[in-house]
Amino acid sequence: MTLPRWHPTKLAARLPALRRRAQLAADLRGFFTTRGYLEVETPYAVPTPGEEVHLATFRTQQHFPDGRQRDLWLHTSPEFAMKKLLAGGIGPIFQLARVWRNNEDSETHSAEFTMLEWYRPSATLSDLMDETEALLRAILPPQITSRGITARLDHFERLTVAEAFTRYVGADVLGTADDAPALAAQAGVRLRAGEDWEDLFFRLLLDKIEPAIGRGTPTFLTHWPAAQAALARRDPADPRVAERFELFACGMELANAFVELTDPAEQRARFTADRARRHTLYGGPDWDMDEDFLAALAHGLPPSAGIAMGFDRLAMLAAGMDCITDVLAL
């Protein structure tokens, strides 16, 4: 018989990792407070959970004393809410938020998990990478190991998506944009039935690039094709790409970051396109457009950069654990 996770024997095995997780949370709060950030907490049950095409959601319902009711969703990220606060003039902020993403379960995924997000007005993509490096060096040991993969934090690699495709795939990802047969030919792979350019892009990323980066040293994968960054600003120097990075360490994606898009008209157009693609791929359920968020952009979101980092994965690295459940209390 399998013992429940609260059983003293099972819990005792996790206690060192849980204590390390608690210390990690205290350390990162100290890091941000010292740098002038304000910790905030925003609602978890919201009218609009997010607009990411491939994220599945959890739905709930609010009942009012007068008999009214409305659908709410558990948010997939606190991003919309935190950007509304930025538009209100709150300044640099961070949050440790519980978030929910349905249909996720693996050694590095949980349907309910903790996200660290922070936003800094006037920051550039380079500023945010510098700050991320400083954070990890402040709260993690100099050498981290998880799932048999080790990385040192004395150096971080910065690699554009185009450079990664050239190095690990042998393809010009920007030159073949929206041309799936051309990308497949350059990559030396067979195009699958019904596979479009975006599908092939992610297949090559997952099969050839992600297994090769973030090993030995953490890697910032930067400047993504513009279509792969729905909330990021296009790079003024090259509008084919967006000012976005993902951070990989010990074979895991640890963080996703943007220089934030501040144009409400462009943001609405991107949301509309994402909704159409989500409906085509997955159907419903659907929710109202977050008009309050778009109104905040119209009011004036200051130039900002923001990042979402998986806190549970960060705890795995801090404690040297191999599975996300090793750093969860229950």
ZANU-66707 format. One record per atom (N, C-alpha, C, O): x, y, z; residue in three letters. Coordinates in steps of 0.2 Angstrom, whole numbers, plus 5000, padded with zeros to 4 digits. Layout:
REM ZANU-66707
XYZALA
...
This chain:
REM ZANU-66707
500449945000MET
500050005000MET
500450065000MET
500950075004MET
500350114996THR
500650174995THR
500450225001THR
499950235002THR
500950245005LEU
500850295010LEU
500650365008LEU
500950385003LEU
500150395011PRO
499950465009PRO
500550515010PRO
501050495014PRO
500550565007ARG
501150615007ARG
501150645014ARG
501750675016ARG
500650645018TRP
500650675025TRP
500950635030TRP
501150655035TRP
501050565028HIS
501250515033HIS
501950535035HIS
502350555031HIS
502050525042PRO
502750545045PRO
503350525041PRO
503850555040PRO
503350465038THR
503850435035THR
504050475028THR
504550485027THR
503450485025LYS
503550525018LYS
503750595019LYS
504150625016LYS
503450625024LEU
503550695026LEU
504250705028LEU
504550755026LEU
504550665032ALA
505150665035ALA
505650675029ALA
506250705029ALA
505550635024ALA
506050625018ALA
506050695014ALA
506550715011ALA
505450735015ARG
505450795011ARG
505650855015ARG
505750915013ARG
505650845022LEU
505750905026LEU
506450945025LEU
506351005025LEU
506950915023PRO
507550965021PRO
507451005015PRO
507651065015PRO
507150975010ALA
506951015004ALA
506451065006ALA
506451125003ALA
505951055010LEU
505451105012LEU
505751165016LEU
505551215015LEU
506251145020ARG
506551195024ARG
506951245019ARG
507051305020ARG
507251205014ARG
507651245010ARG
507251295005ARG
507451345004ARG
506651265004ARG
506151305000ARG
505951365004ARG
505951425001ARG
505851355010ALA
505651415015ALA
506151465015ALA
506051525015ALA
506751445016GLN
507351495016GLN
507451525009GLN
507551585009GLN
507351495004LEU
507351524997LEU
506851584997LEU
507051634994LEU
506251564999ALA
505751624999ALA
505951685003ALA
505851735001ALA
506151675009ALA
506451725013ALA
506951765009ALA
507051825010ALA
507451725006ASP
508051755003ASP
507851804997ASP
508051854996ASP
507351774993LEU
507151814987LEU
506751874989LEU
506851934986LEU
506351874995ARG
506051934997ARG
506551984999ARG
506452044998ARG
507051965003GLY
507552005005GLY
507952044999GLY
508052104999GLY
508052004994PHE
508352024988PHE
507952084985PHE
508252134983PHE
507352074984PHE
506852124980PHE
506752184985PHE
506752234982PHE
506652174991THR
506552224996THR
507152274996THR
507052334996THR
507752244996THR
508352284996THR
508352324990THR
508652384990THR
508152304984ARG
508152334978ARG
507552384977ARG
507552414971ARG
507152394982GLY
506652444981GLY
505952414978GLY
505552454976GLY
505852354978TYR
505252324975TYR
504752314981TYR
504952304986TYR
504152324979LEU
503552314983LEU
503252244982LEU
503052224976LEU
503152204987GLU
502752144986GLU
502052154986GLU
501752194990GLU
501752124981VAL
500952134980VAL
500652064980VAL
500952014978VAL
500052064981GLU
499651994980GLU
498952014976GLU
498552054978GLU
498851984970THR
498252004966THR
497851944966THR
498051884968THR
497151954964PRO
496651894964PRO
496851834960PRO
497251844955PRO
496651774963TYR
496851714959TYR
496251694955TYR
496351664949TYR
495651704957ALA
495051694953ALA
494851754949ALA
494651804952ALA
494851754942VAL
494851814938VAL
494351804932VAL
494251744930VAL
494051854929PRO
493651844924PRO
494051824917PRO
493751794913PRO
494651834917THR
495051824911THR
495751784914THR
496151824917THR
495851724913PRO
496351684916PRO
497051704912PRO
497551684915PRO
497051724906GLY
497651734902GLY
497451724894GLY
496851704893GLY
497851734890GLU
497751724883GLU
498251674879GLU
498251674873GLU
498651644883GLU
499051594880GLU
498751544876GLU
498251514879GLU
498851524870VAL
498551484865VAL
498551414868VAL
497951374868VAL
499051384871HIS
499151314873HIS
499051304880HIS
499251244882HIS
498851354884LEU
498751334891LEU
498051324893LEU
497551364891LEU
497851264896ALA
497251244898ALA
497051274905ALA
497551284909ALA
496451284906THR
496251324912THR
495851284917THR
495551234915THR
495751314923PHE
495251284928PHE
494651334928PHE
494851394929PHE
494051314928ARG
493451364928ARG
493151354935ARG
493051294937ARG
492851404938THR
492451404944THR
491851454943THR
491851474938THR
491551464948GLN
490951504948GLN
490851544954GLN
490851514960GLN
490651604953GLN
490551654959GLN
489751664959GLN
489451674955GLN
489551654966HIS
488751664967HIS
488751724971HIS
489051734976HIS
488251764970PHE
488151824973PHE
487451814978PHE
487051774976PHE
487451854983PRO
486851854988PRO
486151864984PRO
485651834986PRO
486151904979ASP
485551924975ASP
485351864970ASP
484951874966ASP
485751814970GLY
485651764965GLY
485951764959GLY
485951714955GLY
486351814957ARG
486751824951ARG
487351774952ARG
487551754957ARG
487551754946GLN
488151714946GLN
488651724940GLN
488351754935GLN
489251714940ARG
489651724934ARG
490251674935ARG
490451654940ARG
490451654929ASP
491051614928ASP
491751654930ASP
491751714928ASP
492151624933LEU
492851644934LEU
493351584933LEU
493151534932LEU
493951604932TRP
494451554931TRP
495051564935TRP
495151624937TRP
495351514937LEU
495951524941LEU
496551544936LEU
496651514931LEU
496851594938HIS
497351624933HIS
497951584932HIS
498151544936HIS
498151584926THR
498751554923THR
499351594925THR
499951564924THR
499351654927SER
499851704928SER
499551764931SER
498951784929SER
499951794936PRO
499651864938PRO
499851924934PRO
499751984936PRO
500051904928GLU
500351964923GLU
499852014922GLU
500052074923GLU
499252004920PHE
498852054918PHE
498652104924PHE
498752164924PHE
498552074930ALA
498452114936ALA
499052154938ALA
498952214940ALA
499652124937MET
500252164939MET
500352224935MET
500652274937MET
500252214928LYS
500352264923LYS
499852324925LYS
499952384923LYS
499252304927LYS
498752354929LYS
499052404934LYS
498952464934LYS
499352374939LEU
499652404944LEU
500252454942LEU
500352504944LEU
500552424937LEU
501152464934LEU
500852534931LEU
501052584931LEU
500252524927ALA
499952574924ALA
499652624929ALA
499652684927ALA
499552604935GLY
499352644940GLY
499852684944GLY
499752734948GLY
500452664942GLY
501052704945GLY
501352674951GLY
501752704955GLY
501252604952ILE
501552574958ILE
502252574958ILE
502552574964ILE
502652574953GLY
503352564953GLY
503552484953GLY
503152444951GLY
504152474954PRO
504352404953PRO
504052354959PRO
503952374964PRO
503752304956ILE
503452254960ILE
503652184959ILE
503852164954ILE
503452144964PHE
503552064963PHE
503052034967PHE
502652064971PHE
502951964965GLN
502351924968GLN
502551854968GLN
502851834963GLN
502451814973LEU
502451744974LEU
501751724973LEU
501451724978LEU
501551694968ALA
500851684967ALA
500751614965ALA
501051574962ALA
500151584968ARG
499951514966ARG
499551524959ARG
499151574958ARG
499751484954VAL
499451484948VAL
499251414946VAL
499451364949VAL
498751414941TRP
498451344939TRP
498551344931TRP
498351384928TRP
498751284929ARG
498751264922ARG
498551194921ARG
498851144923ARG
497951184918ASN
497651114918ASN
498051074913ASN
498451094909ASN
497951004914ASN
498250954910ASN
499050954910ASN
499350944905ASN
499350974915GLU
500050974916GLU
500250934922GLU
500050934928GLU
500750884921ASP
500950834926ASP
501550794923ASP
501550754919ASP
502150814926SER
502750774925SER
503250794931SER
503050824936SER
503850764930GLU
504350784935GLU
504550854936GLU
504850874941GLU
504350894931THR
504550964932THR
503851004931THR
503951074931THR
503250974931HIS
502651014930HIS
502150994935HIS
502150934937HIS
501751044937SER
501151024942SER
500651074940SER
500751124938SER
500051044940ALA
499451084938ALA
499351144942ALA
499051194940ALA
499551144948GLU
499551194953GLU
500251214956GLU
500551164958GLU
500451274955PHE
501151284957PHE
501251354959PHE
500751394959PHE
501851374960THR
502051444963THR
502451474958THR
502951454955THR
502251534956MET
502651574951MET
502851644954MET
502551674958MET
503551654953LEU
503851714955LEU
503851764949LEU
504051744944LEU
503451824950GLU
503451864944GLU
503751934947GLU
503551954952GLU
504151974943TRP
504252034945TRP
504352084939TRP
504452064933TRP
504152144940TYR
504152194934TYR
504552254936TYR
504452284942TYR
504852284932ARG
505352344933ARG
505252394928ARG
505452384922ARG
504952454930PRO
504852504925PRO
505552534922PRO
506052534926PRO
505552544916SER
506152574912SER
506752524911SER
507252544909SER
506652464913ALA
507152414912ALA
507152384905ALA
506652384902ALA
507752374903THR
507852344896THR
507952264897THR
507952244902THR
507952224891LEU
508052154892LEU
508652144895LEU
508752094899LEU
509252174893SER
509852164896SER
509852184903SER
510152144907SER
509552234906ASP
509452244913ASP
509152184916ASP
509352174922ASP
508652164913LEU
508252104917LEU
508652044917LEU
508652004922LEU
509052034912MET
509551974912MET
510051984918MET
510251934921MET
510352044918ASP
510852064923ASP
510552054930ASP
510852024935ASP
509852074931GLU
509552064938GLU
509451994939GLU
509451974945GLU
509251954934THR
509051884935THR
509751844937THR
509751804942THR
510251864934GLU
510951834936GLU
511051854943GLU
511251804947GLU
510951914945ALA
511151934952ALA
510651894957ALA
510951874962ALA
510051884955LEU
509551854960LEU
509851784961LEU
509851754967LEU
509951744956LEU
510151674956LEU
510751664960LEU
510851624964LEU
511251714959ARG
511851704962ARG
511851724970ARG
512151694974ARG
511251764971ALA
511151784978ALA
510851724982ALA
510951724988ALA
510351684979ILE
509951644983ILE
510151564982ILE
509851524985ILE
510551554977LEU
510751484975LEU
511451474977LEU
511851524977LEU
511651414978PRO
512351394978PRO
512751404972PRO
512451414966PRO
513451414972PRO
513751424966PRO
513751374960PRO
513751384954PRO
513551314963GLN
513451254958GLN
512851224960GLN
512651204965GLN
512451214954ILE
511751184955ILE
511651114952ILE
511951114946ILE
511351074954THR
511251004951THR
510550984952THR
510250984957THR
510250954946SER
509550924946SER
509550874941SER
509750894935SER
509250824942ARG
509150764937ARG
509750744934ARG
509750734928ARG
510350744938GLY
510950724935GLY
511350784931GLY
511850764928GLY
511050844930ILE
511350894926ILE
511550944931ILE
511250974935ILE
512250974930THR
512551024934THR
512651084930THR
512851084924THR
512551144933ALA
512751204930ALA
513051244936ALA
512951244941ALA
513551284933ARG
513851334938ARG
513651404936ARG
513451424931ARG
513551444941LEU
513251514941LEU
513751574940LEU
513651624941LEU
514451554939ASP
514951604938ASP
514851634931ASP
515251684929ASP
514551604926HIS
514451624919HIS
513751604917HIS
513551554918HIS
513451654913PHE
512751644910PHE
512851654903PHE
513151704900PHE
512651604899GLU
512651614891GLU
512051654889GLU
511551644891GLU
512151694884ARG
511651734881ARG
511651714873ARG
512151734870ARG
511151684871LEU
511051654864LEU
510451674861LEU
509851664864LEU
510451704855THR
509751724852THR
509451654849THR
509851604848THR
508851654848VAL
508451604845VAL
508751584838VAL
508851524836VAL
508951644834ALA
509251634827ALA
509851594828ALA
510051554824ALA
510351614833GLU
510951584834GLU
510851514836GLU
511251474833GLU
510451494840ALA
510251434842ALA
510051384836ALA
510251324836ALA
509651414832PHE
509451374826PHE
510051354821PHE
510051304818PHE
510451404820THR
511051404816THR
511451344819THR
511751304816THR
511651354826ARG
512051304829ARG
511851234830ARG
512251184828ARG
511251224832TYR
510951164834TYR
510551124829TYR
510451064829TYR
510251164824VAL
509751144819VAL
510051144812VAL
509851104808VAL
510451194811GLY
510751204804GLY
510251244800GLY
510251234794GLY
509851284803ALA
509351314799ALA
509251394800ALA
509451414806ALA
509051434795ASP
508951504796ASP
508151514798ASP
507751514794ASP
508051514805VAL
507351514807VAL
507051584805VAL
506451584804VAL
507351634805LEU
507051704803LEU
506951704795LEU
506451724793LEU
507451674791GLY
507351684784GLY
506851634781GLY
506651644776GLY
506651584785THR
506151534783THR
505451544787THR
505051504787THR
505351604790ALA
504751624794ALA
504151604790ALA
504151634784ALA
503651574792ASP
503051554789ASP
503151514783ASP
502651504780ASP
503651484782ASP
503851434776ASP
504051364779ASP
504651354780ASP
503551324781ALA
503751264785ALA
504151214780ALA
504551184783ALA
503951204774PRO
504351164770PRO
505151184769PRO
505551144769PRO
505251254769ALA
505951274769ALA
506251264775ALA
506851244775ALA
505951274781LEU
506251264787LEU
506451184788LEU
506951164791LEU
505951144786ALA
506051074786ALA
506651054782ALA
507051014784ALA
506651074776ALA
507251064772ALA
507851084775ALA
508351044774ALA
507951144777GLN
508551164780GLN
508751124786GLN
509351104788GLN
508251104790ALA
508351064796ALA
508450994795ALA
508750954799ALA
508350964789GLY
508450894787GLY
507950854790GLY
508050794792GLY
507350874791VAL
506750834794VAL
506150834789VAL
506150874785VAL
505750784790ARG
505150774786ARG
504650814789ARG
504450804795ARG
504250854785LEU
503650884788LEU
503150844789LEU
502950804785LEU
502850844795ARG
502250794797ARG
501650824794ARG
501550884792ARG
501150774793ALA
500450794790ALA
500150844795ALA
500150834801ALA
499950904792GLY
499650954795GLY
500050994800GLY
499851044803GLY
500750994799GLU
501151024803GLU
501351094800GLU
501551094794GLU
501151154803ASP
501351214801ASP
502051244803ASP
502351204807ASP
502151304801TRP
502851324803TRP
502951334811TRP
503451314813TRP
502451354814GLU
502451364822GLU
502551294825GLU
502951284829GLU
502151244822ASP
502251174825ASP
502951144824ASP
503251124829ASP
503251164818LEU
503851134817LEU
504451174821LEU
504851144823LEU
504351234822PHE
504751284826PHE
504851254833PHE
505351244835PHE
504251234836PHE
504251204843PHE
504551134843PHE
504851114848PHE
504451094838ARG
504651024837ARG
505451034837ARG
505750994841ARG
505751074833LEU
506451084833LEU
506751114839LEU
507251094841LEU
506351154842LEU
506651184848LEU
506651134854LEU
507151134857LEU
506151094854LEU
506051044860LEU
506550984858LEU
506850964863LEU
506650964852ASP
507050904850ASP
507750924850ASP
508250874852ASP
507950984847LYS
508650994846LYS
509051044850LYS
509651044851LYS
508651094852ILE
508951154855ILE
508951144863ILE
509451154866ILE
508351134866GLU
508251134873GLU
508651084876GLU
508951094882GLU
508751024873PRO
509150974876PRO
509950994876PRO
510350964880PRO
510151044872ALA
510851064872ALA
511051124876ALA
511651134876ALA
510551154879ILE
510751224882ILE
510551214889ILE
510251174892ILE
510851264893GLY
510751264900GLY
511151204904GLY
510951194910GLY
511651184901ARG
512051124904ARG
512751154905ARG
513051184900ARG
512951144911GLY
513651174912GLY
513551244914GLY
513951264919GLY
513251284911THR
513051354912THR
512351374910THR
512151344905THR
512051414914PRO
511351434912PRO
511351474906PRO
511851504904PRO
510751464902THR
510751494895THR
510151544895THR
509551514896THR
510251604893PHE
509651644891PHE
509551634884PHE
510051654880PHE
508951614882LEU
508851604875LEU
508351674873LEU
507851674875LEU
508651714869THR
508351784868THR
508151794861THR
508251754856THR
507751854860HIS
507551874854HIS
507151824849HIS
507451794844HIS
506551804852TRP
506151754849TRP
505851784843TRP
505651844842TRP
505651744838PRO
505251764832PRO
504651804835PRO
504251784840PRO
504451854832ALA
503951904834ALA
503251864836ALA
502851884840ALA
503051814832ALA
502451784832ALA
502451734839ALA
501951714841ALA
503051724842GLN
503051684848GLN
503151724854GLN
503451704859GLN
502851784854ALA
502951834860ALA
502351874860ALA
502451934859ALA
501751854862ALA
501151884862ALA
501151944866ALA
500751994865ALA
501451954871LEU
501452014876LEU
502152054876LEU
502152094880LEU
502552034871ALA
503252074871ALA
503252124865ALA
502852114860ALA
503652174867ARG
503752224862ARG
504252194856ARG
504652154857ARG
504052214850ARG
504552204844ARG
505252234845ARG
505252294848ARG
505752204843ASP
506452234844ASP
506452294839ASP
506352284833ASP
506552354841PRO
506552414837PRO
507152404831PRO
507052434826PRO
507652364833ALA
508252354828ALA
508052304823ALA
508452304818ALA
507652264825ASP
507452204820ASP
506752184822ASP
506652144826ASP
506252204818PRO
505552194820PRO
505352124818PRO
504752104820PRO
505752084816ARG
505652014815ARG
505651974821ARG
505351914822ARG
505952004826VAL
505951974833VAL
505652014838VAL
505652074838VAL
505551984844ALA
505252014850ALA
505752014855ALA
506151974856ALA
505752064860GLU
506152064865GLU
505952024871GLU
505652044876GLU
506151964870ARG
505951904875ARG
506551864876ARG
506951854872ARG
506551834882PHE
507051784883PHE
506751724888PHE
506251744891PHE
506951664887GLU
506851614892GLU
507551594895GLU
508051594891GLU
507551574901LEU
508151554904LEU
508051474906LEU
507551454908LEU
508651444904PHE
508651374905PHE
509251354910PHE
509851384909PHE
509151314914ALA
509651294919ALA
509551214921ALA
509051194922ALA
510151184921CYS
510051104922CYS
509551074918CYS
509151034921CYS
509451094912GLY
509051054907GLY
508351074908GLY
507851044905GLY
508151124912MET
507451154913MET
507351224911MET
507851264912MET
506751234908GLU
506551304907GLU
506451334914GLU
505951304918GLU
506751384916LEU
506651414923LEU
506251474923LEU
505851494927LEU
506251514917ALA
505951584917ALA
505851604910ALA
506151584905ALA
505351654909ASN
505151674903ASN
505051754904ASN
504651774909ASN
505351794900ALA
505351864901ALA
505251904895ALA
505351884889ALA
504951964896PHE
504752014890PHE
505052084892PHE
505052104898PHE
505152124887VAL
505052194887VAL
504352204885VAL
504152184879VAL
503952234889GLU
503252234889GLU
502952274883GLU
503152334881GLU
502452244879LEU
502152284874LEU
501652334878LEU
501252314882LEU
501652394875THR
501252444878THR
500752474874THR
500352524876THR
500752454868ASP
500252484863ASP
499552444863ASP
499552384862ASP
499052474866PRO
498352434867PRO
498052414860PRO
497752354860PRO
498152444855ALA
497852424848ALA
498252364846ALA
497852314844ALA
498852364846GLU
499252304844GLU
499152244849GLU
499052184847GLU
499052254856GLN
498952204860GLN
498252174859GLN
498152114859GLN
497752214857ARG
497052184856ARG
497052144850ARG
496752094849ARG
497452164845ALA
497452124839ALA
497852054840ALA
497652004837ALA
498352054844ARG
498651994846ARG
498251954850ARG
498151894848ARG
497851974855PHE
497351934858PHE
496851904854PHE
496651844854PHE
496551944849THR
496051924844THR
496351864840THR
496051814839THR
496951874838ALA
497251814834ALA
497451754838ALA
497251704836ALA
497651764844ASP
497751704849ASP
497051674850ASP
497051614850ASP
496551704851ARG
495951674853ARG
495651634847ARG
495451584848ARG
495751664841ALA
495551624835ALA
495951564834ALA
495651504832ALA
496651564835ARG
497051504835ARG
496851454840ARG
496751394839ARG
496751474846ARG
496551434852ARG
495851394850ARG
495751334851ARG
495351434848HIS
494751404846HIS
494851354840HIS
494451304840HIS
495251364835THR
495351314830THR
495651254833THR
495451204831THR
496151264837LEU
496551204840LEU
496151164845LEU
496151104845LEU
495751204850TYR
495551174856TYR
494751184857TYR
494451144861TYR
494451224853GLY
493751244855GLY
493751284861GLY
494251324863GLY
493151284865GLY
493051314871GLY
493351284877GLY
493751234876GLY
493251314883PRO
492851364884PRO
493151434883PRO
493751434881PRO
492751484883ASP
492951554882ASP
492751594887ASP
492351584892ASP
493051654887TRP
492951704893TRP
493051774889TRP
493251784884TRP
492851824893ASP
492751894891ASP
493551914889ASP
493951904893ASP
493551964884MET
494251994884MET
494352034890MET
493852064893MET
494952044892ASP
495052084898ASP
495152154896ASP
495652184895ASP
494552184896GLU
494552254894GLU
494852304899GLU
495052354897GLU
494852284905ASP
495152324910ASP
495852324909ASP
496252374910ASP
496152274907PHE
496852274906PHE
497052314900PHE
497552354900PHE
496652304894LEU
496752354888LEU
496652424890LEU
497052464887LEU
496152444895ALA
496052504897ALA
496752534900ALA
496952594900ALA
497052484904ALA
497652504908ALA
498152524903ALA
498552574904ALA
498252484898LEU
498752494892LEU
498652564889LEU
499052604888LEU
497952574888ALA
497752644885ALA
497952704889ALA
498152754887ALA
497852694896HIS
497952744901HIS
498752764901HIS
498952814901HIS
499152704900GLY
499852714899GLY
500252674903GLY
500352684909GLY
500452614901LEU
500952574904LEU
501652594903LEU
501852604897LEU
501952614908PRO
502652634907PRO
503152584904PRO
502952524905PRO
503652604900PRO
504052564897PRO
504352514903PRO
504652544908PRO
504252454902SER
504452404908SER
504752334905SER
504652324899SER
505052304909ALA
505252234908ALA
504952184914ALA
504952214919ALA
504752124912GLY
504452084917GLY
504652014916GLY
504851994910GLY
504651974921ILE
504851904921ILE
504451854925ILE
504251874931ILE
504351794923ALA
503951744927ALA
504451684927ALA
504751664923ALA
504551664934MET
505051614935MET
504651564939MET
504351574944MET
504751504938GLY
504451444941GLY
504851434948GLY
505351414948GLY
504451454953PHE
504751454960PHE
504851384962PHE
505351364966PHE
504451334961ASP
504551264963ASP
505151234959ASP
505551194962ASP
505251254953ARG
505851234949ARG
506551264952ARG
507051234953ARG
506451324954LEU
506951364958LEU
507151324964LEU
507751314966LEU
506651304968ALA
506751264974ALA
507051194973ALA
507451174977ALA
506851164967MET
507251104965MET
507951114964MET
508351074967MET
508151174961LEU
508851184960LEU
509251204967LEU
509751174968LEU
508851234971ALA
509151254978ALA
509251194982ALA
509751184985ALA
508851144982ALA
508851084986ALA
509151024983ALA
509250974986ALA
509351034976GLY
509650974972GLY
509150924971GLY
509350864971GLY
508550934970MET
507950884970MET
507850874962MET
508050914958MET
507550814961ASP
507450784954ASP
506750794951ASP
506650784945ASP
506350804956CYS
505550804954CYS
505250854958CYS
505450874964CYS
504750894955ILE
504450944958ILE
504050924964ILE
504050964969ILE
503850864964THR
503450844970THR
503950844977THR
503650834982THR
504550834975ASP
505050834981ASP
505050894985ASP
505250904991ASP
504850954982VAL
504851024985VAL
504151044987VAL
504051104988VAL
503651004986LEU
502951024988LEU
502750994994LEU
502950934996LEU
502451034999ALA
502251005005ALA
501750945005ALA
501850895008ALA
501250955000LEU
500750904999LEU
500650884992LEU
500350844990LEU
